[in-house]
Amino acid sequence: MECAEPECTRRAVVELHIPWAANKHVCAPHARVLGRQDGVVADPDPDSGSELTGS
Ligand SMILES: [Zn+2]
C-alpha cells in the first residue's frame, strides 16, 4: 500500500488514527509529521513492521 499523502509514492508503514478524519496509512516520514498533531495516534502497521528498519 502506498502513502495516503498526495504525490507521495513511498510505502505506507504506519496507520494514523485521526480523531477528526478517517484513518490513514502513511509512510514513516509523513507519520512523523502528521503524528505530531494533538490527538493523532501513530500505529506501526503490523503487516510491514520490518519495513521500518529496512532500507
Ligand atoms: Zn508519505
mmCIF file of the protein (N, C-alpha, C, O) and its ligand, coordinates in Angstrom:
data_MODEL
# 
_entry.id   MODEL 
# 
loop_
_entity.id 
_entity.type 
_entity.pdbx_number_of_molecules 
1 polymer     1 
2 non-polymer 1 
# 
_entity_poly.entity_id                      1 
_entity_poly.type                           'polypeptide(L)' 
_entity_poly.nstd_linkage                   no 
_entity_poly.nstd_monomer                   no 
_entity_poly.pdbx_seq_one_letter_code       MECAEPECTRRAVVELHIPWAANKHVCAPHARVLGRQDGVVADPDPDSGSELTGS 
_entity_poly.pdbx_seq_one_letter_code_can   MECAEPECTRRAVVELHIPWAANKHVCAPHARVLGRQDGVVADPDPDSGSELTGS 
_entity_poly.pdbx_strand_id                 A 
# 
loop_
_entity_poly_seq.entity_id 
_entity_poly_seq.num 
_entity_poly_seq.mon_id 
_entity_poly_seq.hetero 
1 1  MET n 
1 2  GLU n 
1 3  CYS n 
1 4  ALA n 
1 5  GLU n 
1 6  PRO n 
1 7  GLU n 
1 8  CYS n 
1 9  THR n 
1 10 ARG n 
1 11 ARG n 
1 12 ALA n 
1 13 VAL n 
1 14 VAL n 
1 15 GLU n 
1 16 LEU n 
1 17 HIS n 
1 18 ILE n 
1 19 PRO n 
1 20 TRP n 
1 21 ALA n 
1 22 ALA n 
1 23 ASN n 
1 24 LYS n 
1 25 HIS n 
1 26 VAL n 
1 27 CYS n 
1 28 ALA n 
1 29 PRO n 
1 30 HIS n 
1 31 ALA n 
1 32 ARG n 
1 33 VAL n 
1 34 LEU n 
1 35 GLY n 
1 36 ARG n 
1 37 GLN n 
1 38 ASP n 
1 39 GLY n 
1 40 VAL n 
1 41 VAL n 
1 42 ALA n 
1 43 ASP n 
1 44 PRO n 
1 45 ASP n 
1 46 PRO n 
1 47 ASP n 
1 48 SER n 
1 49 GLY n 
1 50 SER n 
1 51 GLU n 
1 52 LEU n 
1 53 THR n 
1 54 GLY n 
1 55 SER n 
# 
loop_
_struct_asym.id 
_struct_asym.entity_id 
A 1 
B 2 
# 
loop_
_chem_comp.id 
_chem_comp.type 
_chem_comp.mon_nstd_flag 
ALA 'L-peptide linking' y 
ARG 'L-peptide linking' y 
ASN 'L-peptide linking' y 
ASP 'L-peptide linking' y 
CYS 'L-peptide linking' y 
GLN 'L-peptide linking' y 
GLU 'L-peptide linking' y 
GLY 'peptide linking'   y 
HIS 'L-peptide linking' y 
ILE 'L-peptide linking' y 
LEU 'L-peptide linking' y 
LYS 'L-peptide linking' y 
MET 'L-peptide linking' y 
PRO 'L-peptide linking' y 
SER 'L-peptide linking' y 
THR 'L-peptide linking' y 
TRP 'L-peptide linking' y 
VAL 'L-peptide linking' y 
ZN  non-polymer         . 
# 
_pdbx_entity_nonpoly.entity_id   2 
_pdbx_entity_nonpoly.name        ? 
_pdbx_entity_nonpoly.comp_id     ZN 
# 
_pdbx_nonpoly_scheme.asym_id         B 
_pdbx_nonpoly_scheme.entity_id       2 
_pdbx_nonpoly_scheme.mon_id          ZN 
_pdbx_nonpoly_scheme.ndb_seq_num     1 
_pdbx_nonpoly_scheme.pdb_seq_num     101 
_pdbx_nonpoly_scheme.auth_seq_num    101 
_pdbx_nonpoly_scheme.pdb_mon_id      ZN 
_pdbx_nonpoly_scheme.auth_mon_id     ZN 
_pdbx_nonpoly_scheme.pdb_strand_id   A 
_pdbx_nonpoly_scheme.pdb_ins_code    . 
# 
loop_
_atom_site.group_PDB 
_atom_site.id 
_atom_site.type_symbol 
_atom_site.label_atom_id 
_atom_site.label_alt_id 
_atom_site.label_comp_id 
_atom_site.label_asym_id 
_atom_site.label_entity_id 
_atom_site.label_seq_id 
_atom_site.pdbx_PDB_ins_code 
_atom_site.Cartn_x 
_atom_site.Cartn_y 
_atom_site.Cartn_z 
_atom_site.occupancy 
_atom_site.B_iso_or_equiv 
_atom_site.pdbx_formal_charge 
_atom_site.auth_seq_id 
_atom_site.auth_comp_id 
_atom_site.auth_asym_id 
_atom_site.auth_atom_id 
_atom_site.pdbx_PDB_model_num 
ATOM   1   N  N  . MET A 1 1  ? 0.845   -1.201 0.000  1.00 0.00 ? 1   MET A N  1 
ATOM   2   C  CA . MET A 1 1  ? 0.000   0.000  0.000  1.00 0.00 ? 1   MET A CA 1 
ATOM   3   C  C  . MET A 1 1  ? 0.879   1.249  0.000  1.00 0.00 ? 1   MET A C  1 
ATOM   4   O  O  . MET A 1 1  ? 1.904   1.313  0.678  1.00 0.00 ? 1   MET A O  1 
ATOM   5   N  N  . GLU A 1 2  ? 0.442   2.248  -0.788 1.00 0.00 ? 2   GLU A N  1 
ATOM   6   C  CA . GLU A 1 2  ? 1.218   3.490  -0.838 1.00 0.00 ? 2   GLU A CA 1 
ATOM   7   C  C  . GLU A 1 2  ? 0.744   4.482  0.206  1.00 0.00 ? 2   GLU A C  1 
ATOM   8   O  O  . GLU A 1 2  ? -0.380  4.401  0.702  1.00 0.00 ? 2   GLU A O  1 
ATOM   9   N  N  . CYS A 1 3  ? 1.616   5.412  0.527  1.00 0.00 ? 3   CYS A N  1 
ATOM   10  C  CA . CYS A 1 3  ? 1.293   6.504  1.436  1.00 0.00 ? 3   CYS A CA 1 
ATOM   11  C  C  . CYS A 1 3  ? 0.057   7.251  0.943  1.00 0.00 ? 3   CYS A C  1 
ATOM   12  O  O  . CYS A 1 3  ? -0.118  7.451  -0.259 1.00 0.00 ? 3   CYS A O  1 
ATOM   13  N  N  . ALA A 1 4  ? -0.797  7.661  1.877  1.00 0.00 ? 4   ALA A N  1 
ATOM   14  C  CA . ALA A 1 4  ? -2.061  8.323  1.513  1.00 0.00 ? 4   ALA A CA 1 
ATOM   15  C  C  . ALA A 1 4  ? -1.881  9.796  1.173  1.00 0.00 ? 4   ALA A C  1 
ATOM   16  O  O  . ALA A 1 4  ? -2.806  10.434 0.671  1.00 0.00 ? 4   ALA A O  1 
ATOM   17  N  N  . GLU A 1 5  ? -0.708  10.337 1.441  1.00 0.00 ? 5   GLU A N  1 
ATOM   18  C  CA . GLU A 1 5  ? -0.498  11.752 1.153  1.00 0.00 ? 5   GLU A CA 1 
ATOM   19  C  C  . GLU A 1 5  ? -0.359  11.982 -0.351 1.00 0.00 ? 5   GLU A C  1 
ATOM   20  O  O  . GLU A 1 5  ? 0.205   11.149 -1.060 1.00 0.00 ? 5   GLU A O  1 
ATOM   21  N  N  . PRO A 1 6  ? -0.885  13.135 -0.845 1.00 0.00 ? 6   PRO A N  1 
ATOM   22  C  CA . PRO A 1 6  ? -0.809  13.409 -2.280 1.00 0.00 ? 6   PRO A CA 1 
ATOM   23  C  C  . PRO A 1 6  ? 0.635   13.442 -2.773 1.00 0.00 ? 6   PRO A C  1 
ATOM   24  O  O  . PRO A 1 6  ? 1.516   13.989 -2.110 1.00 0.00 ? 6   PRO A O  1 
ATOM   25  N  N  . GLU A 1 7  ? 0.863   12.851 -3.941 1.00 0.00 ? 7   GLU A N  1 
ATOM   26  C  CA . GLU A 1 7  ? 2.165   12.879 -4.597 1.00 0.00 ? 7   GLU A CA 1 
ATOM   27  C  C  . GLU A 1 7  ? 3.272   12.198 -3.805 1.00 0.00 ? 7   GLU A C  1 
ATOM   28  O  O  . GLU A 1 7  ? 4.454   12.435 -4.055 1.00 0.00 ? 7   GLU A O  1 
ATOM   29  N  N  . CYS A 1 8  ? 2.896   11.366 -2.864 1.00 0.00 ? 8   CYS A N  1 
ATOM   30  C  CA . CYS A 1 8  ? 3.892   10.588 -2.135 1.00 0.00 ? 8   CYS A CA 1 
ATOM   31  C  C  . CYS A 1 8  ? 3.731   9.137  -2.549 1.00 0.00 ? 8   CYS A C  1 
ATOM   32  O  O  . CYS A 1 8  ? 2.648   8.568  -2.420 1.00 0.00 ? 8   CYS A O  1 
ATOM   33  N  N  . THR A 1 9  ? 4.800   8.539  -3.045 1.00 0.00 ? 9   THR A N  1 
ATOM   34  C  CA . THR A 1 9  ? 4.709   7.165  -3.539 1.00 0.00 ? 9   THR A CA 1 
ATOM   35  C  C  . THR A 1 9  ? 5.477   6.188  -2.653 1.00 0.00 ? 9   THR A C  1 
ATOM   36  O  O  . THR A 1 9  ? 5.678   5.030  -3.018 1.00 0.00 ? 9   THR A O  1 
ATOM   37  N  N  . ARG A 1 10 ? 5.904   6.672  -1.477 1.00 0.00 ? 10  ARG A N  1 
ATOM   38  C  CA . ARG A 1 10 ? 6.590   5.765  -0.561 1.00 0.00 ? 10  ARG A CA 1 
ATOM   39  C  C  . ARG A 1 10 ? 5.604   4.749  -0.001 1.00 0.00 ? 10  ARG A C  1 
ATOM   40  O  O  . ARG A 1 10 ? 4.390   4.953  -0.021 1.00 0.00 ? 10  ARG A O  1 
ATOM   41  N  N  . ARG A 1 11 ? 6.149   3.669  0.490  1.00 0.00 ? 11  ARG A N  1 
ATOM   42  C  CA . ARG A 1 11 ? 5.334   2.603  1.039  1.00 0.00 ? 11  ARG A CA 1 
ATOM   43  C  C  . ARG A 1 11 ? 4.761   3.020  2.399  1.00 0.00 ? 11  ARG A C  1 
ATOM   44  O  O  . ARG A 1 11 ? 5.479   3.549  3.248  1.00 0.00 ? 11  ARG A O  1 
ATOM   45  N  N  . ALA A 1 12 ? 3.472   2.779  2.594  1.00 0.00 ? 12  ALA A N  1 
ATOM   46  C  CA . ALA A 1 12 ? 2.832   3.104  3.867  1.00 0.00 ? 12  ALA A CA 1 
ATOM   47  C  C  . ALA A 1 12 ? 3.190   2.049  4.899  1.00 0.00 ? 12  ALA A C  1 
ATOM   48  O  O  . ALA A 1 12 ? 2.971   0.857  4.687  1.00 0.00 ? 12  ALA A O  1 
ATOM   49  N  N  . VAL A 1 13 ? 3.744   2.500  6.020  1.00 0.00 ? 13  VAL A N  1 
ATOM   50  C  CA . VAL A 1 13 ? 4.146   1.558  7.063  1.00 0.00 ? 13  VAL A CA 1 
ATOM   51  C  C  . VAL A 1 13 ? 3.517   1.897  8.409  1.00 0.00 ? 13  VAL A C  1 
ATOM   52  O  O  . VAL A 1 13 ? 3.708   1.177  9.389  1.00 0.00 ? 13  VAL A O  1 
ATOM   53  N  N  . VAL A 1 14 ? 2.772   2.988  8.454  1.00 0.00 ? 14  VAL A N  1 
ATOM   54  C  CA . VAL A 1 14 ? 2.160   3.416  9.717  1.00 0.00 ? 14  VAL A CA 1 
ATOM   55  C  C  . VAL A 1 14 ? 0.687   3.746  9.484  1.00 0.00 ? 14  VAL A C  1 
ATOM   56  O  O  . VAL A 1 14 ? 0.328   4.375  8.489  1.00 0.00 ? 14  VAL A O  1 
ATOM   57  N  N  . GLU A 1 15 ? -0.155  3.313  10.414 1.00 0.00 ? 15  GLU A N  1 
ATOM   58  C  CA . GLU A 1 15 ? -1.559  3.703  10.354 1.00 0.00 ? 15  GLU A CA 1 
ATOM   59  C  C  . GLU A 1 15 ? -1.774  4.832  11.344 1.00 0.00 ? 15  GLU A C  1 
ATOM   60  O  O  . GLU A 1 15 ? -1.477  4.694  12.531 1.00 0.00 ? 15  GLU A O  1 
ATOM   61  N  N  . LEU A 1 16 ? -2.296  5.957  10.848 1.00 0.00 ? 16  LEU A N  1 
ATOM   62  C  CA . LEU A 1 16 ? -2.594  7.089  11.718 1.00 0.00 ? 16  LEU A CA 1 
ATOM   63  C  C  . LEU A 1 16 ? -4.059  7.038  12.116 1.00 0.00 ? 16  LEU A C  1 
ATOM   64  O  O  . LEU A 1 16 ? -4.944  6.932  11.267 1.00 0.00 ? 16  LEU A O  1 
ATOM   65  N  N  . HIS A 1 17 ? -4.305  7.116  13.413 1.00 0.00 ? 17  HIS A N  1 
ATOM   66  C  CA . HIS A 1 17 ? -5.675  7.201  13.915 1.00 0.00 ? 17  HIS A CA 1 
ATOM   67  C  C  . HIS A 1 17 ? -5.972  8.669  14.179 1.00 0.00 ? 17  HIS A C  1 
ATOM   68  O  O  . HIS A 1 17 ? -5.446  9.267  15.117 1.00 0.00 ? 17  HIS A O  1 
ATOM   69  N  N  . ILE A 1 18 ? -6.824  9.236  13.332 1.00 0.00 ? 18  ILE A N  1 
ATOM   70  C  CA . ILE A 1 18 ? -7.107  10.665 13.383 1.00 0.00 ? 18  ILE A CA 1 
ATOM   71  C  C  . ILE A 1 18 ? -8.523  10.889 13.900 1.00 0.00 ? 18  ILE A C  1 
ATOM   72  O  O  . ILE A 1 18 ? -9.489  10.470 13.264 1.00 0.00 ? 18  ILE A O  1 
ATOM   73  N  N  . PRO A 1 19 ? -8.653  11.553 15.059 1.00 0.00 ? 19  PRO A N  1 
ATOM   74  C  CA . PRO A 1 19 ? -9.981  11.710 15.693 1.00 0.00 ? 19  PRO A CA 1 
ATOM   75  C  C  . PRO A 1 19 ? -10.996 12.423 14.804 1.00 0.00 ? 19  PRO A C  1 
ATOM   76  O  O  . PRO A 1 19 ? -12.188 12.126 14.877 1.00 0.00 ? 19  PRO A O  1 
ATOM   77  N  N  . TRP A 1 20 ? -10.544 13.364 13.960 1.00 0.00 ? 20  TRP A N  1 
ATOM   78  C  CA . TRP A 1 20 ? -11.472 14.178 13.166 1.00 0.00 ? 20  TRP A CA 1 
ATOM   79  C  C  . TRP A 1 20 ? -11.559 13.710 11.707 1.00 0.00 ? 20  TRP A C  1 
ATOM   80  O  O  . TRP A 1 20 ? -12.210 14.363 10.892 1.00 0.00 ? 20  TRP A O  1 
ATOM   81  N  N  . ALA A 1 21 ? -10.915 12.596 11.371 1.00 0.00 ? 21  ALA A N  1 
ATOM   82  C  CA . ALA A 1 21 ? -10.962 12.114 9.987  1.00 0.00 ? 21  ALA A CA 1 
ATOM   83  C  C  . ALA A 1 21 ? -10.790 10.598 9.980  1.00 0.00 ? 21  ALA A C  1 
ATOM   84  O  O  . ALA A 1 21 ? -10.562 9.973  11.015 1.00 0.00 ? 21  ALA A O  1 
ATOM   85  N  N  . ALA A 1 22 ? -10.903 10.033 8.791  1.00 0.00 ? 22  ALA A N  1 
ATOM   86  C  CA . ALA A 1 22 ? -10.720 8.596  8.664  1.00 0.00 ? 22  ALA A CA 1 
ATOM   87  C  C  . ALA A 1 22 ? -9.262  8.228  8.903  1.00 0.00 ? 22  ALA A C  1 
ATOM   88  O  O  . ALA A 1 22 ? -8.362  9.044  8.708  1.00 0.00 ? 22  ALA A O  1 
ATOM   89  N  N  . ASN A 1 23 ? -9.045  6.994  9.326  1.00 0.00 ? 23  ASN A N  1 
ATOM   90  C  CA . ASN A 1 23 ? -7.670  6.522  9.492  1.00 0.00 ? 23  ASN A CA 1 
ATOM   91  C  C  . ASN A 1 23 ? -6.930  6.589  8.169  1.00 0.00 ? 23  ASN A C  1 
ATOM   92  O  O  . ASN A 1 23 ? -7.519  6.444  7.098  1.00 0.00 ? 23  ASN A O  1 
ATOM   93  N  N  . LYS A 1 24 ? -5.619  6.815  8.267  1.00 0.00 ? 24  LYS A N  1 
ATOM   94  C  CA . LYS A 1 24 ? -4.794  6.967  7.069  1.00 0.00 ? 24  LYS A CA 1 
ATOM   95  C  C  . LYS A 1 24 ? -3.574  6.092  7.185  1.00 0.00 ? 24  LYS A C  1 
ATOM   96  O  O  . LYS A 1 24 ? -2.985  5.978  8.260  1.00 0.00 ? 24  LYS A O  1 
ATOM   97  N  N  . HIS A 1 25 ? -3.184  5.469  6.078  1.00 0.00 ? 25  HIS A N  1 
ATOM   98  C  CA . HIS A 1 25 ? -1.923  4.742  6.044  1.00 0.00 ? 25  HIS A CA 1 
ATOM   99  C  C  . HIS A 1 25 ? -0.890  5.625  5.365  1.00 0.00 ? 25  HIS A C  1 
ATOM   100 O  O  . HIS A 1 25 ? -1.080  6.053  4.227  1.00 0.00 ? 25  HIS A O  1 
ATOM   101 N  N  . VAL A 1 26 ? 0.198   5.894  6.064  1.00 0.00 ? 26  VAL A N  1 
ATOM   102 C  CA . VAL A 1 26 ? 1.216   6.785  5.509  1.00 0.00 ? 26  VAL A CA 1 
ATOM   103 C  C  . VAL A 1 26 ? 2.615   6.210  5.696  1.00 0.00 ? 26  VAL A C  1 
ATOM   104 O  O  . VAL A 1 26 ? 2.831   5.271  6.463  1.00 0.00 ? 26  VAL A O  1 
ATOM   105 N  N  . CYS A 1 27 ? 3.562   6.809  4.966  1.00 0.00 ? 27  CYS A N  1 
ATOM   106 C  CA . CYS A 1 27 ? 4.960   6.391  5.086  1.00 0.00 ? 27  CYS A CA 1 
ATOM   107 C  C  . CYS A 1 27 ? 5.543   6.918  6.402  1.00 0.00 ? 27  CYS A C  1 
ATOM   108 O  O  . CYS A 1 27 ? 4.917   7.735  7.078  1.00 0.00 ? 27  CYS A O  1 
ATOM   109 N  N  . ALA A 1 28 ? 6.716   6.460  6.755  1.00 0.00 ? 28  ALA A N  1 
ATOM   110 C  CA . ALA A 1 28 ? 7.324   6.839  8.026  1.00 0.00 ? 28  ALA A CA 1 
ATOM   111 C  C  . ALA A 1 28 ? 7.572   8.346  8.145  1.00 0.00 ? 28  ALA A C  1 
ATOM   112 O  O  . ALA A 1 28 ? 7.258   8.924  9.186  1.00 0.00 ? 28  ALA A O  1 
ATOM   113 N  N  . PRO A 1 29 ? 8.129   9.006  7.112  1.00 0.00 ? 29  PRO A N  1 
ATOM   114 C  CA . PRO A 1 29 ? 8.345   10.456 7.223  1.00 0.00 ? 29  PRO A CA 1 
ATOM   115 C  C  . PRO A 1 29 ? 7.044   11.229 7.424  1.00 0.00 ? 29  PRO A C  1 
ATOM   116 O  O  . PRO A 1 29 ? 6.993   12.148 8.241  1.00 0.00 ? 29  PRO A O  1 
ATOM   117 N  N  . HIS A 1 30 ? 6.008   10.873 6.701  1.00 0.00 ? 30  HIS A N  1 
ATOM   118 C  CA . HIS A 1 30 ? 4.731   11.559 6.875  1.00 0.00 ? 30  HIS A CA 1 
ATOM   119 C  C  . HIS A 1 30 ? 4.126   11.244 8.237  1.00 0.00 ? 30  HIS A C  1 
ATOM   120 O  O  . HIS A 1 30 ? 3.472   12.098 8.836  1.00 0.00 ? 30  HIS A O  1 
ATOM   121 N  N  . ALA A 1 31 ? 4.332   10.047 8.721  1.00 0.00 ? 31  ALA A N  1 
ATOM   122 C  CA . ALA A 1 31 ? 3.809   9.686  10.039 1.00 0.00 ? 31  ALA A CA 1 
ATOM   123 C  C  . ALA A 1 31 ? 4.447   10.552 11.115 1.00 0.00 ? 31  ALA A C  1 
ATOM   124 O  O  . ALA A 1 31 ? 3.803   10.936 12.091 1.00 0.00 ? 31  ALA A O  1 
ATOM   125 N  N  . ARG A 1 32 ? 5.724   10.850 10.916 1.00 0.00 ? 32  ARG A N  1 
ATOM   126 C  CA . ARG A 1 32 ? 6.412   11.695 11.898 1.00 0.00 ? 32  ARG A CA 1 
ATOM   127 C  C  . ARG A 1 32 ? 5.810   13.094 11.919 1.00 0.00 ? 32  ARG A C  1 
ATOM   128 O  O  . ARG A 1 32 ? 5.594   13.667 12.986 1.00 0.00 ? 32  ARG A O  1 
ATOM   129 N  N  . VAL A 1 33 ? 5.539   13.640 10.739 1.00 0.00 ? 33  VAL A N  1 
ATOM   130 C  CA . VAL A 1 33 ? 4.988   14.998 10.643 1.00 0.00 ? 33  VAL A CA 1 
ATOM   131 C  C  . VAL A 1 33 ? 3.537   15.039 11.119 1.00 0.00 ? 33  VAL A C  1 
ATOM   132 O  O  . VAL A 1 33 ? 3.173   15.843 11.977 1.00 0.00 ? 33  VAL A O  1 
ATOM   133 N  N  . LEU A 1 34 ? 2.716   14.156 10.545 1.00 0.00 ? 34  LEU A N  1 
ATOM   134 C  CA . LEU A 1 34 ? 1.282   14.181 10.845 1.00 0.00 ? 34  LEU A CA 1 
ATOM   135 C  C  . LEU A 1 34 ? 0.990   13.700 12.265 1.00 0.00 ? 34  LEU A C  1 
ATOM   136 O  O  . LEU A 1 34 ? -0.001  14.102 12.875 1.00 0.00 ? 34  LEU A O  1 
ATOM   137 N  N  . GLY A 1 35 ? 1.848   12.849 12.776 1.00 0.00 ? 35  GLY A N  1 
ATOM   138 C  CA . GLY A 1 35 ? 1.637   12.295 14.105 1.00 0.00 ? 35  GLY A CA 1 
ATOM   139 C  C  . GLY A 1 35 ? 1.883   13.283 15.223 1.00 0.00 ? 35  GLY A C  1 
ATOM   140 O  O  . GLY A 1 35 ? 1.617   12.989 16.388 1.00 0.00 ? 35  GLY A O  1 
ATOM   141 N  N  . ARG A 1 36 ? 2.390   14.456 14.875 1.00 0.00 ? 36  ARG A N  1 
ATOM   142 C  CA . ARG A 1 36 ? 2.628   15.481 15.902 1.00 0.00 ? 36  ARG A CA 1 
ATOM   143 C  C  . ARG A 1 36 ? 1.359   16.224 16.294 1.00 0.00 ? 36  ARG A C  1 
ATOM   144 O  O  . ARG A 1 36 ? 1.318   16.896 17.324 1.00 0.00 ? 36  ARG A O  1 
ATOM   145 N  N  . GLN A 1 37 ? 0.326   16.101 15.469 1.00 0.00 ? 37  GLN A N  1 
ATOM   146 C  CA . GLN A 1 37 ? -0.911  16.827 15.779 1.00 0.00 ? 37  GLN A CA 1 
ATOM   147 C  C  . GLN A 1 37 ? -1.576  16.228 17.012 1.00 0.00 ? 37  GLN A C  1 
ATOM   148 O  O  . GLN A 1 37 ? -1.517  15.022 17.253 1.00 0.00 ? 37  GLN A O  1 
ATOM   149 N  N  . ASP A 1 38 ? -2.216  17.113 17.789 1.00 0.00 ? 38  ASP A N  1 
ATOM   150 C  CA . ASP A 1 38 ? -2.891  16.661 19.010 1.00 0.00 ? 38  ASP A CA 1 
ATOM   151 C  C  . ASP A 1 38 ? -3.940  15.607 18.703 1.00 0.00 ? 38  ASP A C  1 
ATOM   152 O  O  . ASP A 1 38 ? -4.752  15.768 17.793 1.00 0.00 ? 38  ASP A O  1 
ATOM   153 N  N  . GLY A 1 39 ? -3.913  14.546 19.459 1.00 0.00 ? 39  GLY A N  1 
ATOM   154 C  CA . GLY A 1 39 ? -4.956  13.533 19.330 1.00 0.00 ? 39  GLY A CA 1 
ATOM   155 C  C  . GLY A 1 39 ? -4.665  12.446 18.328 1.00 0.00 ? 39  GLY A C  1 
ATOM   156 O  O  . GLY A 1 39 ? -5.338  11.415 18.324 1.00 0.00 ? 39  GLY A O  1 
ATOM   157 N  N  . VAL A 1 40 ? -3.661  12.654 17.462 1.00 0.00 ? 40  VAL A N  1 
ATOM   158 C  CA . VAL A 1 40 ? -3.346  11.656 16.449 1.00 0.00 ? 40  VAL A CA 1 
ATOM   159 C  C  . VAL A 1 40 ? -2.467  10.568 17.052 1.00 0.00 ? 40  VAL A C  1 
ATOM   160 O  O  . VAL A 1 40 ? -1.486  10.855 17.739 1.00 0.00 ? 40  VAL A O  1 
ATOM   161 N  N  . VAL A 1 41 ? -2.824  9.333  16.791 1.00 0.00 ? 41  VAL A N  1 
ATOM   162 C  CA . VAL A 1 41 ? -2.039  8.203  17.274 1.00 0.00 ? 41  VAL A CA 1 
ATOM   163 C  C  . VAL A 1 41 ? -1.430  7.470  16.079 1.00 0.00 ? 41  VAL A C  1 
ATOM   164 O  O  . VAL A 1 41 ? -2.145  7.067  15.162 1.00 0.00 ? 41  VAL A O  1 
ATOM   165 N  N  . ALA A 1 42 ? -0.112  7.301  16.096 1.00 0.00 ? 42  ALA A N  1 
ATOM   166 C  CA . ALA A 1 42 ? 0.569   6.579  15.018 1.00 0.00 ? 42  ALA A CA 1 
ATOM   167 C  C  . ALA A 1 42 ? 0.768   5.139  15.437 1.00 0.00 ? 42  ALA A C  1 
ATOM   168 O  O  . ALA A 1 42 ? 1.354   4.853  16.480 1.00 0.00 ? 42  ALA A O  1 
ATOM   169 N  N  . ASP A 1 43 ? 0.272   4.239  14.608 1.00 0.00 ? 43  ASP A N  1 
ATOM   170 C  CA . ASP A 1 43 ? 0.303   2.816  14.899 1.00 0.00 ? 43  ASP A CA 1 
ATOM   171 C  C  . ASP A 1 43 ? 1.112   2.109  13.820 1.00 0.00 ? 43  ASP A C  1 
ATOM   172 O  O  . ASP A 1 43 ? 0.674   2.059  12.671 1.00 0.00 ? 43  ASP A O  1 
ATOM   173 N  N  . PRO A 1 44 ? 2.269   1.567  14.149 1.00 0.00 ? 44  PRO A N  1 
ATOM   174 C  CA . PRO A 1 44 ? 3.037   0.848  13.126 1.00 0.00 ? 44  PRO A CA 1 
ATOM   175 C  C  . PRO A 1 44 ? 2.207   -0.284 12.543 1.00 0.00 ? 44  PRO A C  1 
ATOM   176 O  O  . PRO A 1 44 ? 1.605   -1.064 13.281 1.00 0.00 ? 44  PRO A O  1 
ATOM   177 N  N  . ASP A 1 45 ? 2.174   -0.372 11.228 1.00 0.00 ? 45  ASP A N  1 
ATOM   178 C  CA . ASP A 1 45 ? 1.405   -1.402 10.559 1.00 0.00 ? 45  ASP A CA 1 
ATOM   179 C  C  . ASP A 1 45 ? 2.058   -2.757 10.797 1.00 0.00 ? 45  ASP A C  1 
ATOM   180 O  O  . ASP A 1 45 ? 3.197   -2.971 10.381 1.00 0.00 ? 45  ASP A O  1 
ATOM   181 N  N  . PRO A 1 46 ? 1.363   -3.670 11.454 1.00 0.00 ? 46  PRO A N  1 
ATOM   182 C  CA . PRO A 1 46 ? 1.958   -4.970 11.781 1.00 0.00 ? 46  PRO A CA 1 
ATOM   183 C  C  . PRO A 1 46 ? 2.353   -5.775 10.550 1.00 0.00 ? 46  PRO A C  1 
ATOM   184 O  O  . PRO A 1 46 ? 3.247   -6.619 10.618 1.00 0.00 ? 46  PRO A O  1 
ATOM   185 N  N  . ASP A 1 47 ? 1.694   -5.519 9.430  1.00 0.00 ? 47  ASP A N  1 
ATOM   186 C  CA . ASP A 1 47 ? 1.997   -6.269 8.213  1.00 0.00 ? 47  ASP A CA 1 
ATOM   187 C  C  . ASP A 1 47 ? 3.329   -5.872 7.597  1.00 0.00 ? 47  ASP A C  1 
ATOM   188 O  O  . ASP A 1 47 ? 3.919   -6.640 6.837  1.00 0.00 ? 47  ASP A O  1 
ATOM   189 N  N  . SER A 1 48 ? 3.809   -4.662 7.924  1.00 0.00 ? 48  SER A N  1 
ATOM   190 C  CA . SER A 1 48 ? 5.042   -4.201 7.315  1.00 0.00 ? 48  SER A CA 1 
ATOM   191 C  C  . SER A 1 48 ? 6.006   -3.669 8.364  1.00 0.00 ? 48  SER A C  1 
ATOM   192 O  O  . SER A 1 48 ? 6.770   -2.741 8.101  1.00 0.00 ? 48  SER A O  1 
ATOM   193 N  N  . GLY A 1 49 ? 5.971   -4.252 9.538  1.00 0.00 ? 49  GLY A N  1 
ATOM   194 C  CA . GLY A 1 49 ? 6.820   -3.787 10.618 1.00 0.00 ? 49  GLY A CA 1 
ATOM   195 C  C  . GLY A 1 49 ? 8.295   -3.811 10.281 1.00 0.00 ? 49  GLY A C  1 
ATOM   196 O  O  . GLY A 1 49 ? 9.055   -2.947 10.719 1.00 0.00 ? 49  GLY A O  1 
ATOM   197 N  N  . SER A 1 50 ? 8.704   -4.811 9.494  1.00 0.00 ? 50  SER A N  1 
ATOM   198 C  CA . SER A 1 50 ? 10.120  -4.918 9.163  1.00 0.00 ? 50  SER A CA 1 
ATOM   199 C  C  . SER A 1 50 ? 10.566  -3.783 8.251  1.00 0.00 ? 50  SER A C  1 
ATOM   200 O  O  . SER A 1 50 ? 11.756  -3.480 8.173  1.00 0.00 ? 50  SER A O  1 
ATOM   201 N  N  . GLU A 1 51 ? 9.608   -3.145 7.553  1.00 0.00 ? 51  GLU A N  1 
ATOM   202 C  CA . GLU A 1 51 ? 9.960   -2.049 6.652  1.00 0.00 ? 51  GLU A CA 1 
ATOM   203 C  C  . GLU A 1 51 ? 10.469  -0.836 7.417  1.00 0.00 ? 51  GLU A C  1 
ATOM   204 O  O  . GLU A 1 51 ? 11.195  -0.014 6.858  1.00 0.00 ? 51  GLU A O  1 
ATOM   205 N  N  . LEU A 1 52 ? 10.107  -0.715 8.662  1.00 0.00 ? 52  LEU A N  1 
ATOM   206 C  CA . LEU A 1 52 ? 10.501  0.448  9.448  1.00 0.00 ? 52  LEU A CA 1 
ATOM   207 C  C  . LEU A 1 52 ? 12.013  0.506  9.641  1.00 0.00 ? 52  LEU A C  1 
ATOM   208 O  O  . LEU A 1 52 ? 12.601  1.587  9.698  1.00 0.00 ? 52  LEU A O  1 
ATOM   209 N  N  . THR A 1 53 ? 12.624  -0.647 9.739  1.00 0.00 ? 53  THR A N  1 
ATOM   210 C  CA . THR A 1 53 ? 14.052  -0.669 9.994  1.00 0.00 ? 53  THR A CA 1 
ATOM   211 C  C  . THR A 1 53 ? 14.841  -0.969 8.727  1.00 0.00 ? 53  THR A C  1 
ATOM   212 O  O  . THR A 1 53 ? 16.051  -0.747 8.679  1.00 0.00 ? 53  THR A O  1 
ATOM   213 N  N  . GLY A 1 54 ? 14.158  -1.473 7.696  1.00 0.00 ? 54  GLY A N  1 
ATOM   214 C  CA . GLY A 1 54 ? 14.850  -1.845 6.468  1.00 0.00 ? 54  GLY A CA 1 
ATOM   215 C  C  . GLY A 1 54 ? 15.173  -0.652 5.574  1.00 0.00 ? 54  GLY A C  1 
ATOM   216 O  O  . GLY A 1 54 ? 14.647  0.444  5.770  1.00 0.00 ? 54  GLY A O  1 
ATOM   217 N  N  . SER A 1 55 ? 16.024  -0.871 4.613  1.00 0.00 ? 55  SER A N  1 
ATOM   218 C  CA . SER A 1 55 ? 16.436  0.098  3.598  1.00 0.00 ? 55  SER A CA 1 
ATOM   219 C  C  . SER A 1 55 ? 16.594  1.490  4.135  1.00 0.00 ? 55  SER A C  1 
ATOM   220 O  O  . SER A 1 55 ? 16.937  2.405  3.386  1.00 0.00 ? 55  SER A O  1 
HETATM 221 ZN ZN . ZN  B 2 .  ? 4.300   9.858  2.548  1.00 0.00 2 101 ZN  A ZN 1 
# 
